Amino acid sequence: SEADVGPKQAESLLTTIADELGIDKTMVSEAYEDPAEWLLKEGKLPDNVDPSNSKLEDPEERSRMAKVFERGLTKPSGYVLPVQRWNS
């Protein structure tokens, strides 16, 4: 289910892909939310609105904001594997 998929599963998937491609697994890196962006969004909320229970009109934005602040800005939100195609 979707609830079982998160950053650790992304790390595992990218590590496996790196291994299959012969890329050093240490190239798999943590990805974080941009704290400045989220602090600005939080600062724009009215004083009587909590990010975890905001009354934003856009349900998707409301859900994303709640998830980001619930997880915290110092925990990885995902993982990346930077690769570049060789030009010959």
PDB file of N, CA, C and O in Angstrom:
ATOM      1  N   SER A   1       0.834  -1.185   0.000  1.00  0.00           N
ATOM      2  CA  SER A   1       0.000   0.000   0.000  1.00  0.00           C
ATOM      3  C   SER A   1       0.873   1.241   0.000  1.00  0.00           C
ATOM      4  O   SER A   1       2.076   1.167   0.252  1.00  0.00           O
ATOM      5  N   GLU A   2       0.260   2.387  -0.285  1.00  0.00           N
ATOM      6  CA  GLU A   2       1.000   3.647  -0.350  1.00  0.00           C
ATOM      7  C   GLU A   2       1.622   3.997   0.993  1.00  0.00           C
ATOM      8  O   GLU A   2       2.688   4.611   1.041  1.00  0.00           O
ATOM      9  N   ALA A   3       0.969   3.613   2.081  1.00  0.00           N
ATOM     10  CA  ALA A   3       1.481   3.913   3.417  1.00  0.00           C
ATOM     11  C   ALA A   3       2.791   3.193   3.701  1.00  0.00           C
ATOM     12  O   ALA A   3       3.557   3.630   4.560  1.00  0.00           O
ATOM     13  N   ASP A   4       3.063   2.102   2.998  1.00  0.00           N
ATOM     14  CA  ASP A   4       4.279   1.335   3.218  1.00  0.00           C
ATOM     15  C   ASP A   4       5.463   1.847   2.402  1.00  0.00           C
ATOM     16  O   ASP A   4       6.572   1.327   2.526  1.00  0.00           O
ATOM     17  N   VAL A   5       5.236   2.861   1.569  1.00  0.00           N
ATOM     18  CA  VAL A   5       6.285   3.387   0.706  1.00  0.00           C
ATOM     19  C   VAL A   5       6.758   4.726   1.268  1.00  0.00           C
ATOM     20  O   VAL A   5       5.963   5.633   1.516  1.00  0.00           O
ATOM     21  N   GLY A   6       8.066   4.823   1.461  1.00  0.00           N
ATOM     22  CA  GLY A   6       8.622   6.055   2.008  1.00  0.00           C
ATOM     23  C   GLY A   6      10.076   6.191   1.628  1.00  0.00           C
ATOM     24  O   GLY A   6      10.560   5.487   0.742  1.00  0.00           O
ATOM     25  N   PRO A   7      10.779   7.095   2.295  1.00  0.00           N
ATOM     26  CA  PRO A   7      12.182   7.342   1.973  1.00  0.00           C
ATOM     27  C   PRO A   7      13.077   6.110   2.036  1.00  0.00           C
ATOM     28  O   PRO A   7      13.960   5.954   1.192  1.00  0.00           O
ATOM     29  N   LYS A   8      12.874   5.240   3.004  1.00  0.00           N
ATOM     30  CA  LYS A   8      13.738   4.048   3.113  1.00  0.00           C
ATOM     31  C   LYS A   8      13.553   3.118   1.918  1.00  0.00           C
ATOM     32  O   LYS A   8      14.514   2.507   1.449  1.00  0.00           O
ATOM     33  N   GLN A   9      12.315   3.010   1.423  1.00  0.00           N
ATOM     34  CA  GLN A   9      12.069   2.176   0.247  1.00  0.00           C
ATOM     35  C   GLN A   9      12.705   2.819  -0.985  1.00  0.00           C
ATOM     36  O   GLN A   9      13.211   2.115  -1.858  1.00  0.00           O
ATOM     37  N   ALA A  10      12.684   4.144  -1.059  1.00  0.00           N
ATOM     38  CA  ALA A  10      13.337   4.847  -2.168  1.00  0.00           C
ATOM     39  C   ALA A  10      14.843   4.615  -2.132  1.00  0.00           C
ATOM     40  O   ALA A  10      15.470   4.403  -3.170  1.00  0.00           O
ATOM     41  N   GLU A  11      15.418   4.657  -0.935  1.00  0.00           N
ATOM     42  CA  GLU A  11      16.859   4.403  -0.791  1.00  0.00           C
ATOM     43  C   GLU A  11      17.193   2.984  -1.255  1.00  0.00           C
ATOM     44  O   GLU A  11      18.170   2.778  -1.976  1.00  0.00           O
ATOM     45  N   SER A  12      16.395   2.023  -0.847  1.00  0.00           N
ATOM     46  CA  SER A  12      16.620   0.631  -1.227  1.00  0.00           C
ATOM     47  C   SER A  12      16.523   0.450  -2.740  1.00  0.00           C
ATOM     48  O   SER A  12      17.357  -0.226  -3.342  1.00  0.00           O
ATOM     49  N   LEU A  13      15.505   1.053  -3.351  1.00  0.00           N
ATOM     50  CA  LEU A  13      15.324   0.967  -4.802  1.00  0.00           C
ATOM     51  C   LEU A  13      16.515   1.575  -5.536  1.00  0.00           C
ATOM     52  O   LEU A  13      17.052   0.960  -6.458  1.00  0.00           O
ATOM     53  N   LEU A  14      16.932   2.780  -5.137  1.00  0.00           N
ATOM     54  CA  LEU A  14      18.038   3.440  -5.827  1.00  0.00           C
ATOM     55  C   LEU A  14      19.366   2.720  -5.605  1.00  0.00           C
ATOM     56  O   LEU A  14      20.216   2.704  -6.495  1.00  0.00           O
ATOM     57  N   THR A  15      19.548   2.131  -4.441  1.00  0.00           N
ATOM     58  CA  THR A  15      20.761   1.354  -4.189  1.00  0.00           C
ATOM     59  C   THR A  15      20.808   0.142  -5.108  1.00  0.00           C
ATOM     60  O   THR A  15      21.866  -0.199  -5.636  1.00  0.00           O
ATOM     61  N   THR A  16      19.667  -0.509  -5.300  1.00  0.00           N
ATOM     62  CA  THR A  16      19.585  -1.659  -6.200  1.00  0.00           C
ATOM     63  C   THR A  16      19.839  -1.234  -7.646  1.00  0.00           C
ATOM     64  O   THR A  16      20.558  -1.913  -8.379  1.00  0.00           O
ATOM     65  N   ILE A  17      19.252  -0.115  -8.051  1.00  0.00           N
ATOM     66  CA  ILE A  17      19.469   0.392  -9.418  1.00  0.00           C
ATOM     67  C   ILE A  17      20.944   0.719  -9.625  1.00  0.00           C
ATOM     68  O   ILE A  17      21.523   0.370 -10.654  1.00  0.00           O
ATOM     69  N   ALA A  18      21.554   1.392  -8.639  1.00  0.00           N
ATOM     70  CA  ALA A  18      22.980   1.727  -8.747  1.00  0.00           C
ATOM     71  C   ALA A  18      23.809   0.456  -8.895  1.00  0.00           C
ATOM     72  O   ALA A  18      24.727   0.408  -9.713  1.00  0.00           O
ATOM     73  N   ASP A  19      23.499  -0.555  -8.126  1.00  0.00           N
ATOM     74  CA  ASP A  19      24.222  -1.828  -8.189  1.00  0.00           C
ATOM     75  C   ASP A  19      24.075  -2.460  -9.573  1.00  0.00           C
ATOM     76  O   ASP A  19      25.051  -2.942 -10.149  1.00  0.00           O
ATOM     77  N   GLU A  20      22.857  -2.454 -10.100  1.00  0.00           N
ATOM     78  CA  GLU A  20      22.605  -3.034 -11.425  1.00  0.00           C
ATOM     79  C   GLU A  20      23.345  -2.277 -12.528  1.00  0.00           C
ATOM     80  O   GLU A  20      23.777  -2.875 -13.513  1.00  0.00           O
ATOM     81  N   LEU A  21      23.489  -0.959 -12.360  1.00  0.00           N
ATOM     82  CA  LEU A  21      24.175  -0.140 -13.360  1.00  0.00           C
ATOM     83  C   LEU A  21      25.685  -0.075 -13.158  1.00  0.00           C
ATOM     84  O   LEU A  21      26.399   0.533 -13.955  1.00  0.00           O
ATOM     85  N   GLY A  22      26.166  -0.706 -12.084  1.00  0.00           N
ATOM     86  CA  GLY A  22      27.598  -0.671 -11.809  1.00  0.00           C
ATOM     87  C   GLY A  22      28.052   0.673 -11.264  1.00  0.00           C
ATOM     88  O   GLY A  22      29.217   1.045 -11.411  1.00  0.00           O
ATOM     89  N   ILE A  23      27.136   1.404 -10.634  1.00  0.00           N
ATOM     90  CA  ILE A  23      27.450   2.714 -10.044  1.00  0.00           C
ATOM     91  C   ILE A  23      27.688   2.508  -8.555  1.00  0.00           C
ATOM     92  O   ILE A  23      26.978   1.741  -7.904  1.00  0.00           O
ATOM     93  N   ASP A  24      28.693   3.198  -8.022  1.00  0.00           N
ATOM     94  CA  ASP A  24      29.002   3.119  -6.600  1.00  0.00           C
ATOM     95  C   ASP A  24      27.760   3.476  -5.781  1.00  0.00           C
ATOM     96  O   ASP A  24      27.152   4.524  -5.996  1.00  0.00           O
ATOM     97  N   LYS A  25      27.389   2.607  -4.849  1.00  0.00           N
ATOM     98  CA  LYS A  25      26.177   2.818  -4.053  1.00  0.00           C
ATOM     99  C   LYS A  25      26.248   4.077  -3.185  1.00  0.00           C
ATOM    100  O   LYS A  25      25.220   4.605  -2.762  1.00  0.00           O
ATOM    101  N   THR A  26      27.459   4.548  -2.925  1.00  0.00           N
ATOM    102  CA  THR A  26      27.582   5.767  -2.112  1.00  0.00           C
ATOM    103  C   THR A  26      27.104   7.001  -2.873  1.00  0.00           C
ATOM    104  O   THR A  26      26.998   8.081  -2.291  1.00  0.00           O
ATOM    105  N   MET A  27      26.816   6.855  -4.160  1.00  0.00           N
ATOM    106  CA  MET A  27      26.277   7.970  -4.944  1.00  0.00           C
ATOM    107  C   MET A  27      24.804   8.232  -4.615  1.00  0.00           C
ATOM    108  O   MET A  27      24.284   9.305  -4.923  1.00  0.00           O
ATOM    109  N   VAL A  28      24.133   7.270  -3.995  1.00  0.00           N
ATOM    110  CA  VAL A  28      22.751   7.471  -3.559  1.00  0.00           C
ATOM    111  C   VAL A  28      22.787   8.455  -2.389  1.00  0.00           C
ATOM    112  O   VAL A  28      23.437   8.196  -1.376  1.00  0.00           O
ATOM    113  N   SER A  29      22.089   9.578  -2.532  1.00  0.00           N
ATOM    114  CA  SER A  29      22.154  10.648  -1.531  1.00  0.00           C
ATOM    115  C   SER A  29      20.771  10.992  -0.993  1.00  0.00           C
ATOM    116  O   SER A  29      19.761  10.861  -1.684  1.00  0.00           O
ATOM    117  N   GLU A  30      20.756  11.429   0.245  1.00  0.00           N
ATOM    118  CA  GLU A  30      19.514  11.884   0.863  1.00  0.00           C
ATOM    119  C   GLU A  30      19.067  13.194   0.221  1.00  0.00           C
ATOM    120  O   GLU A  30      19.894  14.028  -0.150  1.00  0.00           O
ATOM    121  N   ALA A  31      17.754  13.367   0.094  1.00  0.00           N
ATOM    122  CA  ALA A  31      17.174  14.611  -0.410  1.00  0.00           C
ATOM    123  C   ALA A  31      16.267  15.181   0.679  1.00  0.00           C
ATOM    124  O   ALA A  31      15.516  14.448   1.324  1.00  0.00           O
ATOM    125  N   TYR A  32      16.347  16.479   0.871  1.00  0.00           N
ATOM    126  CA  TYR A  32      15.598  17.146   1.929  1.00  0.00           C
ATOM    127  C   TYR A  32      14.674  18.212   1.347  1.00  0.00           C
ATOM    128  O   TYR A  32      14.905  18.727   0.253  1.00  0.00           O
ATOM    129  N   GLU A  33      13.627  18.530   2.100  1.00  0.00           N
ATOM    130  CA  GLU A  33      12.793  19.673   1.754  1.00  0.00           C
ATOM    131  C   GLU A  33      13.640  20.935   1.946  1.00  0.00           C
ATOM    132  O   GLU A  33      14.583  20.944   2.737  1.00  0.00           O
ATOM    133  N   ASP A  34      13.300  21.984   1.223  1.00  0.00           N
ATOM    134  CA  ASP A  34      13.985  23.262   1.371  1.00  0.00           C
ATOM    135  C   ASP A  34      13.400  23.971   2.593  1.00  0.00           C
ATOM    136  O   ASP A  34      12.261  24.435   2.546  1.00  0.00           O
ATOM    137  N   PRO A  35      14.170  24.063   3.698  1.00  0.00           N
ATOM    138  CA  PRO A  35      13.598  24.661   4.910  1.00  0.00           C
ATOM    139  C   PRO A  35      13.171  26.107   4.725  1.00  0.00           C
ATOM    140  O   PRO A  35      12.176  26.536   5.307  1.00  0.00           O
ATOM    141  N   ALA A  36      13.906  26.861   3.926  1.00  0.00           N
ATOM    142  CA  ALA A  36      13.549  28.267   3.721  1.00  0.00           C
ATOM    143  C   ALA A  36      12.159  28.394   3.093  1.00  0.00           C
ATOM    144  O   ALA A  36      11.361  29.240   3.495  1.00  0.00           O
ATOM    145  N   GLU A  37      11.882  27.550   2.110  1.00  0.00           N
ATOM    146  CA  GLU A  37      10.569  27.590   1.446  1.00  0.00           C
ATOM    147  C   GLU A  37       9.444  27.302   2.438  1.00  0.00           C
ATOM    148  O   GLU A  37       8.422  27.988   2.448  1.00  0.00           O
ATOM    149  N   TRP A  38       9.643  26.282   3.268  1.00  0.00           N
ATOM    150  CA  TRP A  38       8.582  25.894   4.200  1.00  0.00           C
ATOM    151  C   TRP A  38       8.448  26.876   5.355  1.00  0.00           C
ATOM    152  O   TRP A  38       7.345  27.090   5.858  1.00  0.00           O
ATOM    153  N   LEU A  39       9.552  27.474   5.781  1.00  0.00           N
ATOM    154  CA  LEU A  39       9.459  28.486   6.828  1.00  0.00           C
ATOM    155  C   LEU A  39       8.724  29.721   6.316  1.00  0.00           C
ATOM    156  O   LEU A  39       7.965  30.346   7.057  1.00  0.00           O
ATOM    157  N   LEU A  40       8.950  30.076   5.042  1.00  0.00           N
ATOM    158  CA  LEU A  40       8.204  31.193   4.445  1.00  0.00           C
ATOM    159  C   LEU A  40       6.719  30.866   4.361  1.00  0.00           C
ATOM    160  O   LEU A  40       5.878  31.705   4.681  1.00  0.00           O
ATOM    161  N   LYS A  41       6.394  29.643   3.929  1.00  0.00           N
ATOM    162  CA  LYS A  41       4.983  29.239   3.846  1.00  0.00           C
ATOM    163  C   LYS A  41       4.335  29.270   5.224  1.00  0.00           C
ATOM    164  O   LYS A  41       3.204  29.730   5.380  1.00  0.00           O
ATOM    165  N   GLU A  42       5.062  28.775   6.220  1.00  0.00           N
ATOM    166  CA  GLU A  42       4.520  28.772   7.580  1.00  0.00           C
ATOM    167  C   GLU A  42       4.327  30.207   8.060  1.00  0.00           C
ATOM    168  O   GLU A  42       3.322  30.521   8.698  1.00  0.00           O
ATOM    169  N   GLY A  43       5.283  31.072   7.755  1.00  0.00           N
ATOM    170  CA  GLY A  43       5.200  32.473   8.178  1.00  0.00           C
ATOM    171  C   GLY A  43       4.049  33.227   7.541  1.00  0.00           C
ATOM    172  O   GLY A  43       3.564  34.208   8.104  1.00  0.00           O
ATOM    173  N   LYS A  44       3.601  32.778   6.363  1.00  0.00           N
ATOM    174  CA  LYS A  44       2.489  33.444   5.684  1.00  0.00           C
ATOM    175  C   LYS A  44       1.125  33.018   6.214  1.00  0.00           C
ATOM    176  O   LYS A  44       0.106  33.631   5.895  1.00  0.00           O
ATOM    177  N   LEU A  45       1.115  31.963   7.026  1.00  0.00           N
ATOM    178  CA  LEU A  45      -0.153  31.523   7.608  1.00  0.00           C
ATOM    179  C   LEU A  45      -0.610  32.529   8.659  1.00  0.00           C
ATOM    180  O   LEU A  45       0.225  33.115   9.347  1.00  0.00           O
ATOM    181  N   PRO A  46      -1.912  32.739   8.796  1.00  0.00           N
ATOM    182  CA  PRO A  46      -2.408  33.616   9.867  1.00  0.00           C
ATOM    183  C   PRO A  46      -1.975  33.093  11.232  1.00  0.00           C
ATOM    184  O   PRO A  46      -1.723  31.898  11.391  1.00  0.00           O
ATOM    185  N   ASP A  47      -1.889  33.982  12.211  1.00  0.00           N
ATOM    186  CA  ASP A  47      -1.408  33.616  13.549  1.00  0.00           C
ATOM    187  C   ASP A  47      -2.224  32.501  14.191  1.00  0.00           C
ATOM    188  O   ASP A  47      -1.695  31.729  14.991  1.00  0.00           O
ATOM    189  N   ASN A  48      -3.497  32.410  13.851  1.00  0.00           N
ATOM    190  CA  ASN A  48      -4.361  31.422  14.498  1.00  0.00           C
ATOM    191  C   ASN A  48      -4.442  30.110  13.719  1.00  0.00           C
ATOM    192  O   ASN A  48      -5.320  29.290  13.986  1.00  0.00           O
ATOM    193  N   VAL A  49      -3.534  29.901  12.757  1.00  0.00           N
ATOM    194  CA  VAL A  49      -3.545  28.679  11.942  1.00  0.00           C
ATOM    195  C   VAL A  49      -2.276  27.897  12.203  1.00  0.00           C
ATOM    196  O   VAL A  49      -1.176  28.449  12.151  1.00  0.00           O
ATOM    197  N   ASP A  50      -2.426  26.608  12.486  1.00  0.00           N
ATOM    198  CA  ASP A  50      -1.319  25.700  12.733  1.00  0.00           C
ATOM    199  C   ASP A  50      -1.014  24.950  11.436  1.00  0.00           C
ATOM    200  O   ASP A  50      -1.943  24.482  10.778  1.00  0.00           O
ATOM    201  N   PRO A  51       0.281  24.817  11.040  1.00  0.00           N
ATOM    202  CA  PRO A  51       0.605  24.104   9.795  1.00  0.00           C
ATOM    203  C   PRO A  51       0.055  22.688   9.731  1.00  0.00           C
ATOM    204  O   PRO A  51      -0.283  22.203   8.651  1.00  0.00           O
ATOM    205  N   SER A  52      -0.041  22.016  10.885  1.00  0.00           N
ATOM    206  CA  SER A  52      -0.532  20.644  10.877  1.00  0.00           C
ATOM    207  C   SER A  52      -2.051  20.566  10.757  1.00  0.00           C
ATOM    208  O   SER A  52      -2.598  19.498  10.481  1.00  0.00           O
ATOM    209  N   ASN A  53      -2.731  21.688  10.964  1.00  0.00           N
ATOM    210  CA  ASN A  53      -4.187  21.698  10.883  1.00  0.00           C
ATOM    211  C   ASN A  53      -4.641  22.993  10.210  1.00  0.00           C
ATOM    212  O   ASN A  53      -5.562  23.661  10.679  1.00  0.00           O
ATOM    213  N   SER A  54      -3.981  23.335   9.106  1.00  0.00           N
ATOM    214  CA  SER A  54      -4.284  24.596   8.435  1.00  0.00           C
ATOM    215  C   SER A  54      -5.604  24.511   7.685  1.00  0.00           C
ATOM    216  O   SER A  54      -6.098  23.425   7.380  1.00  0.00           O
ATOM    217  N   LYS A  55      -6.154  25.662   7.399  1.00  0.00           N
ATOM    218  CA  LYS A  55      -7.435  25.746   6.701  1.00  0.00           C
ATOM    219  C   LYS A  55      -7.203  26.232   5.265  1.00  0.00           C
ATOM    220  O   LYS A  55      -8.002  26.998   4.727  1.00  0.00           O
ATOM    221  N   LEU A  56      -6.108  25.784   4.654  1.00  0.00           N
ATOM    222  CA  LEU A  56      -5.812  26.182   3.287  1.00  0.00           C
ATOM    223  C   LEU A  56      -6.913  25.692   2.358  1.00  0.00           C
ATOM    224  O   LEU A  56      -7.470  24.612   2.558  1.00  0.00           O
ATOM    225  N   GLU A  57      -7.227  26.494   1.335  1.00  0.00           N
ATOM    226  CA  GLU A  57      -8.282  26.134   0.399  1.00  0.00           C
ATOM    227  C   GLU A  57      -7.910  24.924  -0.444  1.00  0.00           C
ATOM    228  O   GLU A  57      -8.767  24.087  -0.729  1.00  0.00           O
ATOM    229  N   ASP A  58      -6.649  24.815  -0.849  1.00  0.00           N
ATOM    230  CA  ASP A  58      -6.203  23.729  -1.716  1.00  0.00           C
ATOM    231  C   ASP A  58      -5.929  22.488  -0.862  1.00  0.00           C
ATOM    232  O   ASP A  58      -4.975  22.477  -0.084  1.00  0.00           O
ATOM    233  N   PRO A  59      -6.763  21.430  -1.000  1.00  0.00           N
ATOM    234  CA  PRO A  59      -6.563  20.240  -0.163  1.00  0.00           C
ATOM    235  C   PRO A  59      -5.205  19.580  -0.359  1.00  0.00           C
ATOM    236  O   PRO A  59      -4.636  19.040   0.589  1.00  0.00           O
ATOM    237  N   GLU A  60      -4.679  19.618  -1.585  1.00  0.00           N
ATOM    238  CA  GLU A  60      -3.371  19.010  -1.836  1.00  0.00           C
ATOM    239  C   GLU A  60      -2.274  19.767  -1.102  1.00  0.00           C
ATOM    240  O   GLU A  60      -1.399  19.153  -0.491  1.00  0.00           O
ATOM    241  N   GLU A  61      -2.313  21.087  -1.157  1.00  0.00           N
ATOM    242  CA  GLU A  61      -1.319  21.921  -0.467  1.00  0.00           C
ATOM    243  C   GLU A  61      -1.440  21.736   1.043  1.00  0.00           C
ATOM    244  O   GLU A  61      -0.431  21.675   1.746  1.00  0.00           O
ATOM    245  N   ARG A  62      -2.657  21.649   1.537  1.00  0.00           N
ATOM    246  CA  ARG A  62      -2.897  21.455   2.975  1.00  0.00           C
ATOM    247  C   ARG A  62      -2.306  20.123   3.428  1.00  0.00           C
ATOM    248  O   ARG A  62      -1.650  20.052   4.467  1.00  0.00           O
ATOM    249  N   SER A  63      -2.539  19.069   2.647  1.00  0.00           N
ATOM    250  CA  SER A  63      -2.026  17.742   2.983  1.00  0.00           C
ATOM    251  C   SER A  63      -0.505  17.714   2.945  1.00  0.00           C
ATOM    252  O   SER A  63       0.130  17.160   3.842  1.00  0.00           O
ATOM    253  N   ARG A  64       0.083  18.311   1.907  1.00  0.00           N
ATOM    254  CA  ARG A  64       1.548  18.332   1.776  1.00  0.00           C
ATOM    255  C   ARG A  64       2.186  19.088   2.928  1.00  0.00           C
ATOM    256  O   ARG A  64       3.178  18.634   3.498  1.00  0.00           O
ATOM    257  N   MET A  65       1.624  20.240   3.274  1.00  0.00           N
ATOM    258  CA  MET A  65       2.182  21.039   4.361  1.00  0.00           C
ATOM    259  C   MET A  65       2.133  20.257   5.670  1.00  0.00           C
ATOM    260  O   MET A  65       3.104  20.258   6.427  1.00  0.00           O
ATOM    261  N   ALA A  66       1.022  19.597   5.942  1.00  0.00           N
ATOM    262  CA  ALA A  66       0.895  18.824   7.179  1.00  0.00           C
ATOM    263  C   ALA A  66       1.922  17.699   7.214  1.00  0.00           C
ATOM    264  O   ALA A  66       2.541  17.462   8.252  1.00  0.00           O
ATOM    265  N   LYS A  67       2.115  16.994   6.080  1.00  0.00           N
ATOM    266  CA  LYS A  67       3.076  15.890   6.029  1.00  0.00           C
ATOM    267  C   LYS A  67       4.509  16.379   6.238  1.00  0.00           C
ATOM    268  O   LYS A  67       5.284  15.745   6.954  1.00  0.00           O
ATOM    269  N   VAL A  68       4.859  17.505   5.613  1.00  0.00           N
ATOM    270  CA  VAL A  68       6.220  18.033   5.725  1.00  0.00           C
ATOM    271  C   VAL A  68       6.531  18.406   7.174  1.00  0.00           C
ATOM    272  O   VAL A  68       7.586  18.046   7.696  1.00  0.00           O
ATOM    273  N   PHE A  69       5.616  19.125   7.822  1.00  0.00           N
ATOM    274  CA  PHE A  69       5.882  19.547   9.197  1.00  0.00           C
ATOM    275  C   PHE A  69       5.792  18.373  10.170  1.00  0.00           C
ATOM    276  O   PHE A  69       6.469  18.376  11.198  1.00  0.00           O
ATOM    277  N   GLU A  70       4.973  17.373   9.864  1.00  0.00           N
ATOM    278  CA  GLU A  70       4.892  16.183  10.715  1.00  0.00           C
ATOM    279  C   GLU A  70       6.202  15.399  10.662  1.00  0.00           C
ATOM    280  O   GLU A  70       6.694  14.942  11.694  1.00  0.00           O
ATOM    281  N   ARG A  71       6.775  15.238   9.447  1.00  0.00           N
ATOM    282  CA  ARG A  71       8.029  14.504   9.281  1.00  0.00           C
ATOM    283  C   ARG A  71       9.186  15.310   9.838  1.00  0.00           C
ATOM    284  O   ARG A  71      10.100  14.745  10.438  1.00  0.00           O
ATOM    285  N   GLY A  72       9.161  16.606   9.652  1.00  0.00           N
ATOM    286  CA  GLY A  72      10.255  17.474  10.088  1.00  0.00           C
ATOM    287  C   GLY A  72      11.162  17.810   8.920  1.00  0.00           C
ATOM    288  O   GLY A  72      11.289  17.028   7.978  1.00  0.00           O
ATOM    289  N   LEU A  73      11.786  18.962   8.983  1.00  0.00           N
ATOM    290  CA  LEU A  73      12.623  19.435   7.884  1.00  0.00           C
ATOM    291  C   LEU A  73      14.033  18.868   7.922  1.00  0.00           C
ATOM    292  O   LEU A  73      14.792  19.044   6.969  1.00  0.00           O
ATOM    293  N   THR A  74      14.397  18.191   9.007  1.00  0.00           N
ATOM    294  CA  THR A  74      15.754  17.650   9.108  1.00  0.00           C
ATOM    295  C   THR A  74      15.828  16.168   8.766  1.00  0.00           C
ATOM    296  O   THR A  74      16.905  15.574   8.816  1.00  0.00           O
ATOM    297  N   LYS A  75      14.692  15.566   8.418  1.00  0.00           N
ATOM    298  CA  LYS A  75      14.676  14.157   8.004  1.00  0.00           C
ATOM    299  C   LYS A  75      14.555  14.092   6.491  1.00  0.00           C
ATOM    300  O   LYS A  75      13.858  14.916   5.898  1.00  0.00           O
ATOM    301  N   PRO A  76      15.221  13.126   5.847  1.00  0.00           N
ATOM    302  CA  PRO A  76      15.154  13.032   4.390  1.00  0.00           C
ATOM    303  C   PRO A  76      13.723  12.808   3.910  1.00  0.00           C
ATOM    304  O   PRO A  76      12.966  12.044   4.509  1.00  0.00           O
ATOM    305  N   SER A  77      13.366  13.485   2.824  1.00  0.00           N
ATOM    306  CA  SER A  77      12.042  13.278   2.224  1.00  0.00           C
ATOM    307  C   SER A  77      12.131  12.277   1.083  1.00  0.00           C
ATOM    308  O   SER A  77      11.111  11.829   0.561  1.00  0.00           O
ATOM    309  N   GLY A  78      13.356  11.926   0.698  1.00  0.00           N
ATOM    310  CA  GLY A  78      13.568  10.955  -0.366  1.00  0.00           C
ATOM    311  C   GLY A  78      15.052  10.762  -0.599  1.00  0.00           C
ATOM    312  O   GLY A  78      15.883  11.191   0.201  1.00  0.00           O
ATOM    313  N   TYR A  79      15.373  10.107  -1.708  1.00  0.00           N
ATOM    314  CA  TYR A  79      16.767   9.847  -2.074  1.00  0.00           C
ATOM    315  C   TYR A  79      16.939  10.103  -3.563  1.00  0.00           C
ATOM    316  O   TYR A  79      15.988   9.984  -4.335  1.00  0.00           O
ATOM    317  N   VAL A  80      18.152  10.453  -3.963  1.00  0.00           N
ATOM    318  CA  VAL A  80      18.458  10.699  -5.371  1.00  0.00           C
ATOM    319  C   VAL A  80      19.696   9.911  -5.774  1.00  0.00           C
ATOM    320  O   VAL A  80      20.557   9.607  -4.949  1.00  0.00           O
ATOM    321  N   LEU A  81      19.763   9.589  -7.061  1.00  0.00           N
ATOM    322  CA  LEU A  81      20.933   8.935  -7.642  1.00  0.00           C
ATOM    323  C   LEU A  81      21.315   9.748  -8.870  1.00  0.00           C
ATOM    324  O   LEU A  81      20.761   9.539  -9.949  1.00  0.00           O
ATOM    325  N   PRO A  82      22.262  10.676  -8.713  1.00  0.00           N
ATOM    326  CA  PRO A  82      22.643  11.496  -9.865  1.00  0.00           C
ATOM    327  C   PRO A  82      23.435  10.670 -10.880  1.00  0.00           C
ATOM    328  O   PRO A  82      24.442  10.048 -10.544  1.00  0.00           O
ATOM    329  N   VAL A  83      22.967  10.678 -12.105  1.00  0.00           N
ATOM    330  CA  VAL A  83      23.668  10.001 -13.198  1.00  0.00           C
ATOM    331  C   VAL A  83      23.675  10.933 -14.396  1.00  0.00           C
ATOM    332  O   VAL A  83      22.784  11.767 -14.557  1.00  0.00           O
ATOM    333  N   GLN A  84      24.678  10.784 -15.222  1.00  0.00           N
ATOM    334  CA  GLN A  84      24.782  11.595 -16.440  1.00  0.00           C
ATOM    335  C   GLN A  84      25.108  10.674 -17.598  1.00  0.00           C
ATOM    336  O   GLN A  84      25.981   9.813 -17.490  1.00  0.00           O
ATOM    337  N   ARG A  85      24.422  10.852 -18.682  1.00  0.00           N
ATOM    338  CA  ARG A  85      24.663  10.060 -19.872  1.00  0.00           C
ATOM    339  C   ARG A  85      25.972  10.505 -20.513  1.00  0.00           C
ATOM    340  O   ARG A  85      26.234  11.698 -20.663  1.00  0.00           O
ATOM    341  N   TRP A  86      26.789   9.521 -20.886  1.00  0.00           N
ATOM    342  CA  TRP A  86      28.061   9.828 -21.515  1.00  0.00           C
ATOM    343  C   TRP A  86      27.834  10.231 -22.967  1.00  0.00           C
ATOM    344  O   TRP A  86      27.111   9.562 -23.704  1.00  0.00           O
ATOM    345  N   ASN A  87      28.457  11.324 -23.361  1.00  0.00           N
ATOM    346  CA  ASN A  87      28.422  11.757 -24.755  1.00  0.00           C
ATOM    347  C   ASN A  87      29.698  11.294 -25.441  1.00  0.00           C
ATOM    348  O   ASN A  87      30.798  11.643 -25.014  1.00  0.00           O
ATOM    349  N   SER A  88      29.556  10.508 -26.503  1.00  0.00           N
ATOM    350  CA  SER A  88      30.758  10.028 -27.164  1.00  0.00           C
ATOM    351  C   SER A  88      30.956  10.694 -28.514  1.00  0.00           C
ATOM    352  O   SER A  88      31.929  10.402 -29.209  1.00  0.00           O
TER     353      SER A  88
END
